[in-house]
């Protein structure tokens, strides 16, 4: 996925004059170079390929290098425990796809092969609607099944699947074992968690600084993103149900202590009254204590002149105690059951997602098979490139469709031309192995822009093909990429059964339901703060997911973007409703009753939400709840 990065005003003005679908294709993410990921990328695909060359098992080395490349694309900042799920789950599914593709490709004809792979596309597309990890798993399922069906390798299917797992497992092992440079404070195994929790306290301080200014809404969204990231970092898979070390228990306690601080800061931002610098000094000291793994020392207390300020002071005292005790804490996150996952995968958003992926992938397989068997431009052995390319193009969560197509075409042409130049001068195979290692190192940096990532991956894949014994294939790579672009542009814009924009409406309905549950809990006067913080986290996370889906849909071509017009306004109303609910919760804790301002604001937002629901055709119920008292 390619979220909109922060762009300075000077850089943004030229893009603002362009159509949204074109402007998105020209934007790139910014940030420091992820040197740890660069190091892992250099030590992944290249060394695996070198080992296979020395062992005389080049074909298995190529498969392992492809798996390491795909895992490298998913290798994003975060905790080691999160990486187990983010890298491991797609690798397991991809190995299964490779196994299925190999046996289907060996035993059935072109028509049956197309039908089977199209069915996998339907499954993978619906699966991708569940979330980022499921989307990565769906992508690898389809890419690996196409490779298994088309790559001419003499090895058995199970052997290739093991090689695929070994390649991804090698990168995962590097992620788990190599320490992060500059993050050796305390137990280095939890440096990702430590950084994520520290960023939460920084985000609280920045929100307090922005209170009463035009930047408060942006800072509150940044706080939500920091909380989501920290929650995910601490909630990864574990062998034991509870925290297994002192360092982990301390980090969980520090995260839990940040929740009342975030709640108080949100309430202060809602009040829109400026604060002194003293208010944000405490959270900044807490952030430093997390990073340095030290005690907090004395914290400057803010004024206690208003309910939200008193809540902030109480939260600081609670955080100081939690930092000293370090006894663990609840992450306030609910696990989604199998029924919830199936409802998402087979709901309106999942069905639309699955049909579009299945159609584009299936047509890609059919066209590739027709070209392969007709020998239209030679009987080359890598027909699987076309459907595999279609997968990356059609995945809706990877960015707006036209933006993906433009970036993919440009990146492929650039990468193919670069590889043609390298292939003419580099010795074989050692020069190509070095080129694979270089590309592996560049993947973490290239993920900032889809065209750059495509160029790097194209050079890497063409290097693997040539090491595997096939001739230079730059021209056919360009031709098949352009064919895949045409297929996805046509079939990606075709009307589908049901309502267009199903994924956006599904996310927005989930956000409305979460906001309603949070509001109901607060107005019921429950004293269960743990449940309240869980509901608050769910509401803000659901809103962030809806905002991301809406932003991507808004950058499609006008004929597609019009189907989700007005949803951004409904999301904005929901955000104001959740902010107001938070302010109500803090005020009720202090006084036991709401002011007229709180009640009037809630009534206004509920009316706006009801009107917006009708305007965009949102089916989620938004009842008018009583707000008296």
C-alpha positions in Angstrom: 0.0 0.0 0.0 1.2 3.5 -0.8 -0.2 6.1 1.7 0.0 9.7 0.8 3.3 11.1 2.2 3.9 14.5 3.7 5.0 16.7 0.9 6.4 20.3 1.5 4.3 23.1 0.0 6.7 23.8 -2.7 6.6 20.2 -4.0 2.9 20.0 -3.6 1.8 22.9 -5.7 2.6 21.4 -9.1 0.9 18.1 -8.2 -2.2 19.9 -7.0 -2.9 21.1 -10.5 -2.8 17.5 -11.9 -5.7 15.0 -11.8 -5.7 12.9 -8.6 -5.0 9.7 -10.5 -1.9 11.2 -12.1 -0.7 13.1 -9.1 -0.7 9.9 -7.0 1.6 8.2 -9.5 4.2 11.0 -9.1 4.3 11.0 -5.3 6.9 9.1 -3.3 7.2 8.4 0.4 10.1 10.0 2.3 12.1 9.1 5.3 15.5 7.9 6.5 17.1 5.0 4.8 16.2 1.7 6.6 19.7 0.5 6.9 18.8 -2.6 8.9 16.4 -3.8 6.1 19.0 -2.9 3.5 21.5 -5.1 5.2 19.0 -8.0 5.4 18.2 -7.6 1.7 21.8 -7.8 0.8 22.3 -11.0 2.8 19.1 -12.7 1.5 18.5 -13.4 -2.2 22.2 -13.0 -3.3 23.8 -15.4 -0.8 21.0 -18.0 -1.3 21.6 -17.9 -5.1 25.4 -18.1 -4.6 25.0 -21.2 -2.4 22.8 -22.9 -4.9 25.3 -22.2 -7.7 28.1 -23.7 -5.7 26.0 -26.7 -4.8 24.8 -27.3 -8.4 21.1 -26.8 -7.5 20.5 -23.5 -9.3 16.8 -24.1 -10.0 16.1 -24.5 -6.3 18.2 -21.4 -5.5 16.2 -19.4 -8.0 13.0 -20.4 -6.2 14.5 -19.6 -2.8 15.7 -16.2 -4.1 12.3 -15.4 -5.4 10.8 -16.2 -2.0 13.4 -14.0 -0.3 12.6 -11.2 -2.7 8.8 -11.4 -1.9 9.5 -11.5 1.8 11.8 -8.5 1.4 8.9 -6.5 -0.1 6.9 -7.3 3.1 9.9 -6.5 5.4 8.7 -3.2 6.9 9.6 -1.4 10.1 8.2 -2.9 13.3 8.8 -5.4 16.0 10.4 -8.8 15.4 7.3 -10.6 16.7 5.2 -8.7 14.1 7.7 -9.7 11.4 7.0 -13.4 12.2 3.4 -12.9 11.1 4.1 -10.3 8.3 6.8 -12.5 6.6 5.9 -16.0 7.8 2.2 -16.2 7.0 2.5 -15.1 3.3 5.5 -17.4 2.9 3.5 -20.4 4.1 0.6 -19.6 1.9 3.0 -18.9 -1.0 4.6 -22.3 -0.6 1.1 -23.9 -0.7 0.4 -22.0 -3.9 3.7 -23.1 -5.4 2.9 -26.7 -4.6 -0.6 -26.5 -6.1 0.6 -24.6 -9.2 3.4 -27.2 -9.8 1.1 -30.2 -9.7 -1.7 -28.6 -11.7 0.7 -27.4 -14.3 2.1 -30.9 -14.7 -1.1 -32.8 -14.9 -3.8 -30.6 -16.6 -4.3 -28.8 -19.9 -4.4 -25.1 -20.5 -8.2 -24.7 -20.0 -8.3 -26.6 -16.7 -5.1 -24.8 -15.6 -6.8 -21.4 -16.3 -9.9 -22.5 -14.4 -8.0 -23.6 -11.3 -5.8 -20.5 -11.2 -8.9 -18.3 -11.6 -10.5 -20.0 -8.6 -7.4 -19.3 -6.6 -7.7 -15.7 -7.7 -11.2 -15.5 -6.3 -10.0 -17.0 -3.0 -7.0 -14.8 -2.7 -8.9 -11.7 -3.6 -11.5 -12.3 -0.9 -8.8 -13.1 1.6 -7.0 -9.9 0.8 -9.9 -7.8 2.1 -9.2 -9.0 5.6 -6.1 -7.0 6.2 -2.5 -6.2 5.2 -1.1 -9.6 6.2 -3.9 -11.5 4.5 -3.4 -9.3 1.4 0.3 -10.2 1.3 -0.6 -13.9 1.7 -3.1 -13.6 -1.2 -0.5 -11.9 -3.4 2.1 -14.6 -2.7 -0.5 -17.4 -3.2 -1.2 -16.2 -6.8 2.3 -15.3 -7.8 3.7 -18.6 -6.5 1.0 -20.6 -8.1 1.7 -19.0 -11.5 5.4 -19.6 -11.0 4.8 -23.2 -10.0 2.6 -23.8 -13.1 5.0 -22.1 -15.5 8.6 -22.3 -14.4 10.4 -25.2 -16.1 12.1 -26.9 -13.2 12.8 -30.7 -12.9 12.5 -30.7 -9.1 9.4 -32.1 -7.5 6.7 -29.8 -6.2 7.3 -30.5 -2.6 11.0 -29.8 -3.1 10.3 -26.4 -4.6 7.9 -25.6 -1.8 10.5 -26.4 0.7 13.0 -24.2 -1.2 10.4 -21.4 -1.2 10.0 -21.7 2.6 13.8 -21.8 3.1 14.2 -18.6 1.1 11.6 -16.7 3.1 12.7 -18.3 6.3 16.3 -17.2 5.8 15.2 -13.5 5.6 12.9 -14.0 8.6 15.8 -15.5 10.5 17.9 -12.5 9.7 15.1 -10.2 10.9 14.9 -12.1 14.2 18.6 -12.5 14.9 20.4 -9.4 13.6 20.3 -6.4 16.1 19.2 -3.1 14.9 22.1 -0.6 14.7 21.7 2.1 17.3 19.0 0.3 19.2 21.0 -1.8 21.7 19.5 -0.2 24.9 18.2 -3.1 27.1 17.1 -6.3 25.4 17.7 -5.7 21.6 15.0 -8.3 20.8 12.4 -5.7 21.7 13.9 -2.6 20.0 11.0 -2.4 17.6 8.5 -2.5 20.4 10.5 0.0 22.4 10.6 2.5 19.5 6.9 2.0 18.8 5.9 2.7 22.4 8.2 5.8 22.6 6.6 7.2 19.4 3.2 7.0 21.1 4.4 9.3 23.9 6.0 11.6 21.3 2.7 11.7 19.5 0.8 12.6 22.7 3.3 15.5 23.3 2.9 16.7 19.7 -0.9 16.7 20.0 -0.7 18.7 23.2 1.6 21.2 21.5 -0.9 21.5 18.6 -4.0 22.0 20.8 -5.9 25.1 19.8 -4.2 25.3 16.4 -5.1 24.1 12.9 -2.7 21.2 13.2 -4.6 19.5 16.0 -6.6 17.2 13.7 -3.5 16.0 11.9 -1.7 15.4 15.1 -4.6 13.4 16.5 -4.5 11.2 13.4 -0.7 10.8 13.9 -1.4 9.7 17.5 -3.9 7.1 16.2 -1.3 5.7 13.8 1.3 5.5 16.5 -1.1 3.7 18.8 -2.0 1.3 16.1 1.6 0.6 15.3 2.6 0.0 19.0 -0.4 -2.2 19.5 0.5 -4.4 16.5 4.2 -4.4 17.6 3.3 -5.8 21.0 0.5 -8.1 20.0 2.4 -10.4 17.6 2.5 -14.2 17.9 4.1 -15.8 21.0 4.6 -19.3 22.3 3.2 -18.3 25.7 0.0 -16.4 26.3 1.5 -13.8 28.5 4.6 -11.7 28.3 7.7 -13.9 28.7 10.4 -11.5 29.9 10.8 -8.5 32.2 11.6 -6.3 29.2 8.4 -7.3 27.4 6.2 -6.9 30.6 7.7 -3.4 31.1 6.9 -2.4 27.5 3.4 -3.6 27.7 2.9 -1.6 31.0 4.3 1.5 29.3 2.0 1.1 26.4 -1.1 0.6 28.6 0.0 3.7 30.6 -0.1 5.8 27.4 -3.8 5.1 26.7 -5.2 7.5 29.5 -2.7 10.1 28.4 -3.9 9.8 24.8 -7.5 10.0 26.0 -6.8 13.2 28.0 -4.8 14.8 25.1 -7.7 14.1 22.7 -10.1 15.7 25.1 -7.9 18.8 25.3 -7.6 19.0 21.6 -11.4 18.8 21.3 -11.7 21.7 23.7 -9.5 23.7 21.3 -7.8 25.8 24.0 -4.1 26.5 23.8 -1.8 25.0 26.5 1.5 25.9 27.9 4.7 24.1 26.9 4.7 22.5 30.4 1.7 20.3 29.4 3.8 18.4 26.8 7.0 18.2 28.8 5.9 15.1 30.8 5.0 12.9 27.8 8.3 13.8 26.2 10.2 12.7 29.3 8.3 9.5 29.2 9.2 8.9 25.6 12.9 9.4 26.4 12.6 7.0 29.3 11.2 4.3 27.0 13.9 4.8 24.5 16.7 4.8 27.0 15.1 2.1 29.2 15.5 4.3 32.3 13.3 5.6 35.1 11.3 8.7 34.4 12.5 10.9 37.2 10.3 13.8 38.4 7.6 14.8 35.8 6.4 18.4 35.5 2.7 18.5 36.4 0.3 20.4 34.2 -2.3 22.8 35.6 -5.4 21.1 37.1 -7.8 23.9 36.2 -10.1 21.8 33.9 -11.4 18.2 33.8 -9.2 17.3 30.8 -6.1 18.8 32.5 -6.8 17.0 35.7 -7.2 13.8 33.6 -3.8 14.5 32.0 -2.1 15.0 35.4 -3.7 11.8 36.8 -2.5 9.9 33.7 1.1 11.2 34.1 1.1 10.1 37.8 -0.3 6.7 36.7 2.4 6.4 33.9 5.2 7.3 36.4 4.0 4.5 38.7 3.6 2.0 35.8 7.2 2.8 34.6 8.6 2.1 38.1 6.5 -1.1 38.6 6.8 -2.5 35.1 4.3 -5.2 35.8 2.7 -5.7 32.4 -0.5 -4.4 31.0 -3.5 -5.1 28.8 -3.1 -4.2 25.1 -6.8 -3.4 24.9 -7.2 -5.2 21.6 -9.8 -7.8 20.7 -8.9 -10.7 18.6 -11.1 -11.3 15.5 -12.5 -14.8 15.4 -12.9 -17.0 12.4 -16.5 -15.9 11.9 -15.4 -12.2 11.7 -12.7 -13.0 9.2 -15.0 -15.0 7.0 -17.6 -12.2 7.2 -15.0 -9.8 6.0 -13.7 -12.1 3.2 -17.2 -13.0 1.9 -18.8 -9.6 2.5 -19.5 -6.9 -0.1 -16.0 -5.6 0.0 -14.4 -9.1 -0.2 -16.7 -10.2 -3.0 -15.9 -7.2 -5.1 -12.2 -7.6 -4.3 -12.2 -11.3 -5.2 -14.1 -11.0 -8.4 -11.8 -8.3 -9.7 -8.7 -10.1 -8.8 -10.0 -13.5 -10.2 -11.0 -11.9 -13.5 -7.8 -10.1 -14.1 -5.6 -13.0 -13.0 -7.7 -15.5 -14.9 -7.6 -13.5 -18.1 -3.9 -13.0 -17.7 -3.4 -16.8 -17.4 -5.6 -17.4 -20.4 -3.8 -14.9 -22.6 -0.4 -16.2 -21.5 -1.4 -19.7 -22.3 -2.7 -18.8 -25.7 0.6 -16.9 -26.5 2.7 -19.8 -25.1 1.0 -22.6 -27.1 0.6 -20.6 -30.3 4.3 -19.5 -30.1 3.3 -16.1 -31.3 6.7 -14.6 -30.4 8.6 -17.7 -29.6 8.1 -20.6 -27.2 9.7 -18.9 -24.2 9.4 -20.7 -20.9 8.3 -17.8 -18.6 4.7 -17.3 -19.6 3.9 -17.0 -15.9 5.2 -13.4 -15.9 2.0 -12.0 -17.4 -0.4 -13.3 -14.8 2.1 -12.6 -12.0 2.3 -9.0 -13.1 -1.5 -8.8 -13.3 -1.6 -9.8 -9.6 0.5 -6.8 -8.5 -1.5 -4.5 -10.8 -5.0 -5.5 -9.8 -4.6 -5.6 -6.0 -6.7 -2.7 -4.8 -4.9 -2.2 -1.6 -1.6 -1.5 -3.3 -2.7 1.9 -4.6 -5.1 3.4 -7.2 -5.3 1.2 -10.3 -4.2 3.7 -13.0 -1.3 4.8 -10.7 -0.2 1.2 -10.4 -0.4 0.6 -14.1 1.6 3.7 -15.0 4.3 3.0 -12.4 4.5 -0.6 -13.4 4.9 0.1 -17.1 7.5 2.8 -16.5 9.4 0.7 -13.9 9.5 -2.4 -16.1 10.8 -0.5 -19.1 13.5 1.2 -17.0 14.5 -2.1 -15.2 14.6 -4.0 -18.5 16.8 -1.4 -20.1 19.1 -1.3 -17.1 19.4 -5.1 -17.0 20.2 -5.2 -20.7 23.1 -2.9 -20.1 24.3 -4.9 -17.1 24.0 -8.3 -18.9 26.2 -7.0 -21.7 29.2 -6.3 -19.4 28.8 -8.5 -16.3 30.5 -11.9 -16.0 28.3 -14.9 -15.6 27.2 -16.2 -13.2 29.2 -14.3 -10.5 28.3 -10.8 -11.8 24.6 -11.7 -12.0 24.7 -13.1 -8.4 26.2 -9.8 -7.2 23.5 -7.9 -9.1 20.8 -10.0 -7.3 22.4 -9.1 -4.0 22.5 -5.4 -4.9 18.8 -5.5 -5.9 17.9 -7.2 -2.7 19.6 -4.4 -0.7 17.7 -1.8 -2.8 14.2 -3.3 -2.3 13.6 -1.7 1.1 14.4 1.7 -0.3 12.6 1.2 -3.5 9.3 0.4 -1.7 8.8 4.2 -1.4 7.5 4.3 -5.0 5.9 1.6 -7.0 7.9 2.5 -10.2 11.2 2.3 -8.4 10.2 -1.0 -6.7 9.2 -2.4 -10.1 12.5 -1.4 -11.7 14.5 -3.1 -9.0 12.4 -6.2 -9.0 12.6 -6.4 -12.8 16.4 -6.3 -12.7 16.4 -9.0 -10.0 14.0 -11.3 -11.7 15.8 -11.0 -15.1 19.1 -11.8 -13.3 17.6 -14.9 -11.8 16.2 -16.0 -15.2 19.6 -15.7 -16.8 21.4 -17.5 -13.9 18.9 -20.3 -14.3 20.1 -20.8 -17.9 17.6 -18.9 -20.0 18.6 -16.2 -22.5 18.3 -12.5 -22.0 14.6 -11.7 -21.7 14.3 -8.0 -21.4 12.1 -7.5 -24.5 9.6 -10.2 -23.6 9.4 -8.9 -20.0 8.4 -5.5 -21.4 5.9 -7.0 -23.8 4.2 -9.1 -21.2 4.1 -6.3 -18.7 2.4 -4.0 -21.2 -0.1 -6.8 -22.0 -0.8 -7.2 -18.2 -1.3 -3.4 -17.9 -3.9 -3.5 -20.8 -5.7 -6.5 -19.2 -5.9 -4.9 -15.8 -7.0 -1.5 -17.2 -9.8 -3.1 -19.1 -11.0 -5.7 -16.6 -10.2 -3.7 -13.6 -12.7 -1.0 -14.6 -15.5 -3.4 -15.7 -18.8 -3.1 -13.7 -19.1 -5.9 -11.1 -22.2 -7.5 -9.6 -23.3 -5.5 -6.6 -22.5 -1.9 -5.6 -19.2 -0.3 -6.7 -17.0 0.8 -3.8 -18.0 -2.1 -1.7 -14.6 -2.2 0.1 -14.9 1.5 1.0 -18.4 1.1 2.3 -17.5 -2.0 4.2 -14.7 -0.2 6.0 -16.9 2.8 6.7 -19.7 0.6 8.0 -17.2 -1.1 10.4 -16.0 2.4 11.6 -19.6 3.5 12.2 -20.4 0.3 14.2 -17.2 0.8 16.3 -18.0 4.4 16.9 -21.6 3.5 17.9 -20.3 0.9 20.4 -17.9 3.3 21.9 -20.5 6.1 22.3 -23.0 3.7 23.8 -20.5 2.5 26.4 -19.6 6.0 27.4 -23.2 7.3 27.7 -24.2 4.2 29.7 -22.0 5.5 32.5 -20.0 2.3 32.8 -17.0 2.4 35.2 -15.1 -0.2 33.2 -12.2 1.9 31.8 -10.4 -1.0 30.3 -13.4 -1.9 28.2 -13.7 1.8 27.2 -10.1 2.0 26.1 -10.6 -1.2 24.0 -13.6 0.3 22.3 -11.8 3.6 21.8 -8.9 1.8 20.1 -11.2 -0.2 17.9 -13.1 3.0 16.8 -10.0 4.9 15.9 -8.3 1.9 14.2 -11.5 1.3 12.1 -11.6 4.9 11.2 -8.0 4.9 10.1 -8.6 1.9 7.9 -11.7 3.5 6.4 -9.7 6.7 5.7 -7.0 4.7 3.9 -9.5 3.0 1.7 -11.3 6.2 0.9 -8.1 8.0 0.0 -7.1 5.2 -2.4 -10.6 5.2 -4.1 -10.5 9.0 -4.5 -7.3 8.7 -6.6 -8.9 6.4 -9.2 -10.2 7.6 -12.5 -13.2 9.9 -12.2 -15.6 7.2 -13.5 -14.6 4.9 -10.6 -13.9 7.6 -7.9 -17.5 8.9 -8.3 -18.9 5.7 -6.7 -17.3 6.7 -3.3 -18.0 10.4 -3.4 -19.1 11.8 -0.1 -17.6 8.9 2.0 -14.7 11.1 3.1 -17.2 13.6 4.6 -18.9 10.8 6.5 -15.6 9.6 7.8 -14.8 13.1 9.0 -18.1 13.2 10.9 -17.3 9.9 12.5 -13.9 11.2 13.6 -15.5 14.2 15.2 -18.0 12.0 16.9 -15.3 9.7 18.3 -13.3 12.7 19.5 -16.4 14.2 21.1 -17.2 10.8 22.8 -13.6 10.8 24.2 -14.1 14.3 25.5 -17.4 13.2 27.1 -15.8 10.2 28.8 -13.1 12.4 30.3 -15.6 14.9 31.6 -17.9 12.2 33.0 -15.0 10.8 34.9 -14.4 14.1 36.6 -17.9 15.5 37.1 -20.3 12.7 36.6 -22.4 14.7 34.1 -22.2 16.3 30.7 -22.3 20.0 29.9 -24.8 21.5 27.5 -21.9 21.9 25.0 -21.2 18.1 25.0 -24.9 17.2 24.6 -25.5 19.7 21.8 -22.3 18.6 19.9 -23.3 14.9 20.2 -26.8 15.6 18.9 -25.4 17.7 15.9 -23.0 15.0 14.9 -25.5 12.2 15.2 -27.8 14.1 12.9 -25.0 14.8 10.4 -24.1 11.1 10.5 -27.6 10.0 9.8 -27.8 12.4 6.8 -24.5 11.4 5.5 -25.4 7.7 5.8 -28.4 8.3 3.5 -26.4 10.4 1.1 -23.7 7.7 0.4 -25.9 4.7 0.8 -24.3 3.4 4.0 -26.3 0.5 5.4 -24.8 0.6 8.9 -27.5 1.7 11.4 -26.9 5.0 13.2 -29.6 5.4 15.8 -30.2 8.6 17.6 -29.0 7.8 21.1 -30.2 9.7 24.2 -27.6 12.3 25.3 -29.4 13.8 28.2 -27.6 13.9 31.6 
